[in-house]
Amino acid sequence: MLRHLGERPLLCGPIGGESGRVIRSLLPLWGIDVSPVEADAPSMTTINDRRSGERREVAQTPRPRLDRHALDDVYSSFLDHAMTAGIAVITGQTEEILPLDAYKRLGHDLNTTDVKVVGDLHGEELRSLLAGGPIDFLKVSDENLAEDGVTLGDDDSSAFGAIDRLIDSGASNVVLSRAGRPALAVVGGRAYAATPPELDAADTRGAGDSMTAGLAASVRSGSSPEETLKLACGAGAANVTRHGLGSTAEGLFERLAEQVEVKEVARTPS
């Protein structure tokens, strides 16, 4: 999605084995640069069957186990590229490959080197990153908060309360996506509600990732809070019109972004 938004994303991480060779071949075709760290273990692979129109997982390989040298190479490579770009997007993991201590170190080192951080993570990984340093923009979903034991009520006050607690923990700006409901955000100390056009979703997976891409592109360009939320929600809406993650028809996200209603709201967080 970052590529669709006119940016030049660079994927950093360990790549190895036969699946790694496939990744190396495919990413340039998708317009994504890759900075691989050589790993002895094969890259993790998931096989899905979507011939029925639904996503059915057929197989998944075990997570790779990286030795200390590979982890050090991954860390230094990421930090190097982040400092060059001036901005880094950090996500969570379905299974632990990068230890939590590395998230804490990244939080500290990215802060001291003046790299802007856009985070799409929660739970222990988020807490570890914030223990090291602040996050400029955090994207989190109501499902993420539920996994962390945070229950949101039917009104917006509990959602803004959760957002404020994340800000108190070190996230400077927070965007909370809620399936089927307007996204809520606190940006620059002001509260907003963002309502995208209601579309009949072909596949909802990847919408949150696409929102994160919109946030990253906006942080990089220095957009206003309203423009940032419009682009993030427009990118997320564009993603659900297709089967596949982080994809959109060229130009669609811009037209959808124009139809996102963003308004500043008063809040009484609980």
Secondary structure, 3 states (H helix, E strand, C coil): CCCCCCCCCEEEEEECHHHHHHHHHHHHHCCCEEEEEECCCCCCCEEEECCCCCCEEEEECCCCCCCHHHHHHHHHHHHHHHHHHCEEEEECCCCCCCCHHHHHHHHHHHHHCCCEEEEECCHHHHHHHHHHCCEEEEEEEHHHHHHCCCCCCCCCHHHHHHHHHHHHHCEEEEEEEECCEEEEEEECCEEEEEECCCCCCCCCCCHHHHHHHHHHHHHHHCCCHHHHHHHHHHHHHHHCCCCCCCCCCCCHHHHHHHCCEEEECCCCCC
